[in-house]
Amino acid sequence: MPKYSLVGYDGSDAARRAFAFAMELARACGGRVRVVSVLQVAEGGDTCALMMTDSGTQRVQELKDELATLAPDTASLVDVELTHGSPGDVLLGQVGQHGIDHIVIGHTERGALARWLLGSVSTNVLARAHVPVTVVR
């Protein structure tokens, strides 16, 4: 059974469902959940990075507060990180860095054009992960 599950979290309904699933699993298995919210950086260089650094602490607290409303009394089971980069790459990098043994991600239905233009984080993670992945719809 998983002991440390990773949830990619963007605030969407699918991410909320993935977090709820991971929390149920953690409670049942005596595990923990690591929630990672990934900010994708567009063009903008240093100014964008500086803005993210300045608002990072506040955003982490907002994220913790949001997760606490979804799963009250479970803060001791949850680690939260806000970072930037490509969501699939960041999530897969977390596996080795933090001893993750299970990934839980939400899946949002998009049309074929949106998947082609933007890609799909869940598809990317499924194709490259070396640990079990649960996709929550």
Contacts in CASP RR format, 6 or more apart in sequence:
PFRMAT RR
TARGET T0000
AUTHOR 0000-0000-0000
METHOD contacts of the structure
MODEL  1
MPKYSLVGYDGSDAARRAFAFAMELARACGGRVRVVSVLQVAEGGDTCAL
MMTDSGTQRVQELKDELATLAPDTASLVDVELTHGSPGDVLLGQVGQHGI
DHIVIGHTERGALARWLLGSVSTNVLARAHVPVTVVR
1 25 0 8 1.000
1 28 0 8 1.000
1 29 0 8 1.000
2 25 0 8 1.000
2 26 0 8 1.000
2 29 0 8 1.000
2 31 0 8 1.000
2 101 0 8 1.000
2 102 0 8 1.000
2 132 0 8 1.000
3 29 0 8 1.000
3 30 0 8 1.000
3 31 0 8 1.000
3 32 0 8 1.000
3 101 0 8 1.000
4 31 0 8 1.000
4 32 0 8 1.000
4 33 0 8 1.000
4 34 0 8 1.000
4 98 0 8 1.000
4 99 0 8 1.000
4 100 0 8 1.000
4 101 0 8 1.000
4 102 0 8 1.000
5 22 0 8 1.000
5 25 0 8 1.000
5 26 0 8 1.000
5 31 0 8 1.000
5 32 0 8 1.000
5 33 0 8 1.000
5 34 0 8 1.000
5 100 0 8 1.000
5 101 0 8 1.000
5 102 0 8 1.000
5 103 0 8 1.000
5 104 0 8 1.000
6 33 0 8 1.000
6 34 0 8 1.000
6 36 0 8 1.000
6 91 0 8 1.000
6 94 0 8 1.000
6 95 0 8 1.000
6 98 0 8 1.000
6 100 0 8 1.000
6 102 0 8 1.000
6 103 0 8 1.000
6 104 0 8 1.000
7 15 0 8 1.000
7 18 0 8 1.000
7 19 0 8 1.000
7 22 0 8 1.000
7 33 0 8 1.000
7 34 0 8 1.000
7 35 0 8 1.000
7 36 0 8 1.000
7 103 0 8 1.000
7 104 0 8 1.000
7 105 0 8 1.000
8 15 0 8 1.000
8 18 0 8 1.000
8 35 0 8 1.000
8 36 0 8 1.000
8 37 0 8 1.000
8 38 0 8 1.000
8 87 0 8 1.000
8 91 0 8 1.000
8 103 0 8 1.000
8 104 0 8 1.000
8 105 0 8 1.000
8 106 0 8 1.000
8 121 0 8 1.000
9 15 0 8 1.000
9 18 0 8 1.000
9 19 0 8 1.000
9 35 0 8 1.000
9 36 0 8 1.000
9 37 0 8 1.000
9 63 0 8 1.000
9 67 0 8 1.000
10 37 0 8 1.000
10 38 0 8 1.000
10 87 0 8 1.000
11 37 0 8 1.000
11 66 0 8 1.000
12 106 0 8 1.000
12 108 0 8 1.000
13 108 0 8 1.000
14 106 0 8 1.000
14 107 0 8 1.000
14 108 0 8 1.000
14 136 0 8 1.000
14 137 0 8 1.000
15 105 0 8 1.000
15 106 0 8 1.000
16 70 0 8 1.000
17 106 0 8 1.000
17 136 0 8 1.000
17 137 0 8 1.000
18 104 0 8 1.000
18 105 0 8 1.000
18 106 0 8 1.000
18 134 0 8 1.000
18 136 0 8 1.000
19 33 0 8 1.000
19 35 0 8 1.000
19 67 0 8 1.000
19 70 0 8 1.000
19 71 0 8 1.000
19 104 0 8 1.000
20 70 0 8 1.000
20 71 0 8 1.000
21 104 0 8 1.000
21 134 0 8 1.000
21 136 0 8 1.000
22 33 0 8 1.000
22 104 0 8 1.000
23 33 0 8 1.000
23 70 0 8 1.000
23 71 0 8 1.000
23 74 0 8 1.000
23 77 0 8 1.000
23 78 0 8 1.000
25 31 0 8 1.000
25 102 0 8 1.000
25 104 0 8 1.000
26 32 0 8 1.000
26 33 0 8 1.000
26 74 0 8 1.000
26 77 0 8 1.000
27 74 0 8 1.000
27 77 0 8 1.000
31 77 0 8 1.000
32 77 0 8 1.000
32 78 0 8 1.000
32 79 0 8 1.000
33 77 0 8 1.000
33 78 0 8 1.000
33 79 0 8 1.000
34 78 0 8 1.000
34 79 0 8 1.000
34 80 0 8 1.000
34 81 0 8 1.000
34 94 0 8 1.000
34 98 0 8 1.000
34 100 0 8 1.000
35 63 0 8 1.000
35 67 0 8 1.000
35 78 0 8 1.000
35 79 0 8 1.000
35 80 0 8 1.000
35 81 0 8 1.000
36 80 0 8 1.000
36 81 0 8 1.000
36 82 0 8 1.000
36 83 0 8 1.000
36 90 0 8 1.000
36 91 0 8 1.000
36 94 0 8 1.000
37 59 0 8 1.000
37 63 0 8 1.000
37 80 0 8 1.000
37 81 0 8 1.000
37 82 0 8 1.000
37 83 0 8 1.000
38 83 0 8 1.000
38 84 0 8 1.000
38 85 0 8 1.000
38 86 0 8 1.000
38 87 0 8 1.000
38 88 0 8 1.000
38 90 0 8 1.000
38 91 0 8 1.000
39 52 0 8 1.000
39 82 0 8 1.000
39 83 0 8 1.000
39 84 0 8 1.000
39 85 0 8 1.000
40 84 0 8 1.000
40 85 0 8 1.000
40 86 0 8 1.000
40 87 0 8 1.000
41 48 0 8 1.000
41 49 0 8 1.000
41 52 0 8 1.000
41 84 0 8 1.000
41 85 0 8 1.000
42 48 0 8 1.000
49 84 0 8 1.000
52 84 0 8 1.000
56 82 0 8 1.000
59 82 0 8 1.000
60 80 0 8 1.000
60 81 0 8 1.000
60 82 0 8 1.000
63 80 0 8 1.000
63 82 0 8 1.000
64 75 0 8 1.000
64 78 0 8 1.000
64 80 0 8 1.000
67 75 0 8 1.000
67 78 0 8 1.000
67 80 0 8 1.000
68 74 0 8 1.000
68 75 0 8 1.000
71 78 0 8 1.000
79 98 0 8 1.000
81 94 0 8 1.000
83 90 0 8 1.000
84 90 0 8 1.000
87 121 0 8 1.000
87 124 0 8 1.000
88 121 0 8 1.000
88 124 0 8 1.000
88 125 0 8 1.000
88 128 0 8 1.000
91 103 0 8 1.000
91 105 0 8 1.000
91 121 0 8 1.000
91 125 0 8 1.000
92 125 0 8 1.000
92 128 0 8 1.000
92 129 0 8 1.000
94 100 0 8 1.000
95 103 0 8 1.000
95 129 0 8 1.000
95 130 0 8 1.000
95 131 0 8 1.000
100 131 0 8 1.000
101 131 0 8 1.000
101 132 0 8 1.000
102 131 0 8 1.000
102 132 0 8 1.000
102 133 0 8 1.000
102 134 0 8 1.000
103 125 0 8 1.000
103 129 0 8 1.000
103 131 0 8 1.000
103 132 0 8 1.000
103 133 0 8 1.000
103 134 0 8 1.000
104 133 0 8 1.000
104 134 0 8 1.000
104 136 0 8 1.000
105 121 0 8 1.000
105 122 0 8 1.000
105 125 0 8 1.000
105 133 0 8 1.000
105 134 0 8 1.000
105 135 0 8 1.000
105 136 0 8 1.000
106 122 0 8 1.000
106 135 0 8 1.000
106 136 0 8 1.000
106 137 0 8 1.000
107 120 0 8 1.000
107 122 0 8 1.000
107 135 0 8 1.000
107 136 0 8 1.000
107 137 0 8 1.000
110 118 0 8 1.000
110 120 0 8 1.000
115 123 0 8 1.000
122 135 0 8 1.000
125 133 0 8 1.000
126 133 0 8 1.000
126 135 0 8 1.000
END
